[in-house]
Amino acid sequence: MVDSVFKGLTQQKLALGAGFFAMLFANQSVQVLAIPFYQMQLGVDPFLLSLALALPVIAGTLITPGLVMSATTGTGVLVSGGR
């Protein structure tokens, strides 16, 4: 009985890991493919392209300034506004 429960949990973890692996590639593929396409094919300035690709990160930082990610646990910690 213990073996069947353990096997079920292992299958769930593998399925969840495969889903997150696919999601990682789906999220990163736009930026990875944008660099060679825009720079080599269309001749866009690399500095301007890097600014355009960094814009969503900068916007996300400005929208949620109180959330700091912990390097050890990987969880977000809400920091007060200097009080």
Summary of the structure (lengths in Angstrom):
residues: 83
radius of gyration: 20.0
end to end distance: 54.6
largest distance: 62.1
contacts: 147
relative contact order: 0.06
helix: 70%
strand: 7%
